[in-house]
Amino acid sequence: GGIITQTPKFLIGQEGQKLTLKCQQNFNHDTMYWYRQDSGKGLRLIYYSITENDLQKGDLSEGYDASREKKSSFSLTVTSAQKNEMAVFLCASSMDWGGAYEQYFGPGTRLTVL
Amino acid sequence: GDSVTQKQGQVTLSEDDFLFINCTYSTTTYPTLLWYVQYPGQGPQLLLKVTTANNKGISRGFEATYDKGTTSFHLQKASVQESDSAVYFCALVNTGGADRLTFGKGTQLIIQP
């Protein structure tokens, strides 16, 4: 088995601030993902990475940057936090790219912007 | 584009009640369909997956049947327990298209003891 660790668990920021969320996995999976979860809106894909140093934009990439320097880690940066923004950011990984492969999710980082 | 619709935002039941969560989808091909479950404080985890080859998925007492005619993939359980309280997401993978997950908005299941 393996585990996905997301840090921090809670993140409070100010409007306009640049904020970074981190994700580590020990599954030795090739593909990693960042999703945003808003209440009542399901999960939306922000960025994904098929392998180390690869980056692909998802449906919600505007306002975010991502970085995959190592196979085991994937970071997400909110480039300018929006006032009153509240969401949970979920990191996931899978053995390979493609719908046939199960995605394993971390517990999330809950973001609040004051 | 692909879409998944879950009409029920919240379902409230008592223990031993029958569960039915509605899910319909729209896509250009015959996708792989999935149900994920998210317990409080955790990330979603795969509950069951159904492809065009097998039509029905069963896991932990839950079942879902792939109905191409009505493009539906409803989740059912004969007798719910308090431990089933969670958010349930229906999702699809368009294997002939972008090959990524498209999620529904989720249905929160509340089980009253």
Interface residues (C-beta under 8 A of the other chain):
Chain A: I4 G40 K41 G42 L43 R44 L45 Y48 G58 L90 A92 W97 G98 G99 A100 E102 Q103 Y104 F105 G106 P107 G108
Chain B: V4 G9 P31 T32 G41 Q42 G43 P44 Q45 L46 K49 F89 V93 N94 T95 D99 R100 L101 F103 G104 K105 G106
